[in-house]
Amino acid sequence: MKNSLLILFLLSNVFVFSQDELSELLKKHNTHSVPYISAQELAMPATKAIIIDAREIEEFEVSHLKNAIYVGHTNFNIEDLQQKIVNKNQAIVVYCSLGIRSEKIGEKLKKAGYRNVRNLYGGIFEWKNNNFEVYNIFNKQTDSIHAYSESWSGYLKNGIKVYASPLKK
């Protein structure tokens, strides 16, 4: 019993430490110019928002949030998105792997006049860490998550880490 409690204590401290690490990483790379929304808040049925994926296509093909619109990061085109989302008051949530690239895309959306833009705190990694569903390019639920890179993959605690699209052999 004593050993079980010790293991539980150590595991809970590892989780807290990783949350602190994520918080520090986001503070280092983000300016908080786009307010965060938590995975838990986004998952609530009352949260009605258009979800935008600001990762690269290989990442999106492996997994994405249900009904997410792929916009990419490197080749993001605001004009294309403006044709899809004409209501500038529409609630929009942007995500990437952890929330860094998505802040950059969120800033572009705000600059284009969108007034209700939020950044998913911890991105798809935090979404999956909370055991929320993700879908692959074939619209099938999956446990695979594109881990972006070996160094960033440490923030992904749940799911199967993948580094290539299912469309590439």
N, C-alpha and C positions, 0 to 999 in steps of 0.2 A: 504494500500500500504506500509506504514511504517513497519507494522508487517511482511509483506511478505519479505521485504528486510532484516529485522533483522533475520528472520528464515533462509533465504538463506545464509546470512553471517555466522550464527552459524553452519549450516550444512557444508558449505565449509571449515570452520576451523576444524571441526571434521574430515573431510576427510584428510586434510593436517596433522593434528595431528596424525592420524593413519598411514599415510605414514612415518612420522618422527619416529613413534614407530617401524614400520617394519624396517626402515633403521638402527635404533639403535640395534634392535634384531639381525639383520644379522651381524652388526659390532661386536657384542658381541660373536656370535657363529662361525662366518666364518673368514677365513684368506684372502679371495679373491684370493685364489690360482687357482681357476677356474673362468675365467671372466664371468660376467653376460651378459645375453641377456634379453631385456624387452619383456613383453607379446606382446606389439604392434609390435616390430621388428620381433618376431617369427611368428606373424600372417600375415605378409606381404607375398603376393604370391611369391615374388622373393627369399624368404628365403627357401632354400632347405637343410633340415637337417633330420637326423634320430632322432626321439624323444624317449627318454628312461625314463620310470617311475621307480623311485627309492623308491617307497613307499611299504608298505606291501600289500599282495594280497587282503585283505578285502577292503582296500582303493581303489585299482585299480578296483575291481569289482563294486563298487558304481559309480565311474566315472573316466575318464582319457581323455587325449587329443587324438584326432583322430589319428589312426595308431600308437599310442605309443607302444613301446615294453616293456613289464613288465620284470624288472630284480630284483626287490625287494631291500631291504636294509640289513636286518638281514642275509639273506641267499644268498646274492649276490655272483655270481660265474663268475669271469672274463673269465675263459676258455669257458664257455657256450656262453658268449657274443662274444668272439673272433671267434667262429664258424659262428655266424650270421653276424658280421661286420668285414670283412677281410681287407678292405681298411682303413689303419691307417690315411689317410688324409681326410676321409669322415667327413663332418660337423655333429656333434652330439650335441644335447641339452638334458641335464639331468634335470629332475624336481622331486620335492616331494611336500609336502604341502606348505612350505614357502621358501625353498632353502637351508636348513641346511644339511639334509641327502644327498641331491643331490650333494652338494659340496664334501662330503666324497666319493661318488661313482665316481664323476668326477675326483677326485685326483687319484683313482685307475685306471681309464681309461688312464689318462695321464702317470702314472707310467708304464702302459702296452704298451706305445708307441703311443697312439692316440694323434694326434697333433692339432685337431680342435674341442676341447670340450668346451662347454659353459654351464652355470648354469642358469636356468630360474629364474630371480629375482622375489621373492615373490611366486614362485611355482604355483601350480594349483589354490591356493586361489586368487592370483593376476590375473591369467588368467580369472577366473570366475568373479572377481570384475570388470573386463573390458568387461564383457558380451560376452566373446568368448565361443564357443560351447564346451561341454564335452559330452562324451558317456559312457554308462554303459556297463557291461559285455555282454549284449545282443546286443551290437552295436546300441543302440537306444539313440538318443539325450536325455539328462536329465538335470534337474536343481539341482539334488542332488549332494552334495559334501561330501565326508567323512571328517569330521571336525577334525580328529585325536584325539583331547582331548578338554575338556571344556575350559581350559585356552588358548589353541591355536586357538580355534574357533572364538575368538574375531577379528581375522584378516580377516575372511571371511565375507564380507559385502553383497554379492549377492549370491543367490542360497539357497537351502534347506540343512541345516546341518543334516548330518546322521552320526551315530556312529556304524553301523553294515552293513555287506554285504547283498545284496538282495538274496543271495543264502543261508543265514542262517535264519532259522525260529525260 
